[in-house]
Amino acid sequence: MIDIGKEIRTELRRQGRSVTWLSKQLGMRRATLYDIFRKNSIDTHLLHRISLLLSKDFFALLSADIRS
């Protein structure tokens, strides 16, 4: 099973973006974003917003996990 919170944090780091940047883009507190990083599931609307902001299709990761 994909740990989506970990995947988001990894991509954020890969892009050299800060947690502060993403939390501001999402309009949420940094602490809330850190909570998301610790989760292995996430609301689809929020995942869609994060996917757009980071230009990464996180849904594809989840789909690939289903097919394997």
N, C-alpha and C positions, 0 to 999 in steps of 0.2 A: 504494500500500500504506500502511496506517495504521501510524504509529509509536506503538505502544501505550504505551511508556514515557513519551514526551513528552505523550501525552494524559492519563495519570495525573497527571503532575506539574502540568500546566496546570489540571486539575480541583482538585487539592489547593490550589493557589494561589488559584483562583477562590473556593474556600470559606473562604479565610483560615486554613487549617490548616497546621500545621508538619510538616516531615519527621520531627521527633522524635515528634510525636503519632502519625503513621501507623506509624512503626517500632515504637513501643511497642504499638500495637494489634495489629500483626502478629507481635510477639515476635521481631523481628529487629534487627540492628544498622543504624544509619543508613547506614553505608557500603554495606551490602547493598542498601538501598533506592535509594541513588544509582546503584548498578550497574543496577538494574531500570529506572530512568529512562533509561538510555543504551541499553536494548535495544529492538528493534522486535518482539520476540516474548516471550511469557510463559506459564508453566504455567497451565492453565485453572483449577485449584483455587485458585491464588494470585489469579488475576484475579477469580474469584468472590468471594473474601474481600474484596478491595479494592473491588469493586463494591458489596458490602453496606455496608462501612464508609463509603464516600463517597456512598452512595445514588445511584449512577449506573450505568447499564447499559453497561459498556464492550463487552460482546458485541454490542450493537446497532450500535456503530460499526464493528466488524469485519464484521458481516453486511451493513451498508449498502455497504461497500467491495466486497463480493462481487457485489452486485446492480448496481453501477454500471459 
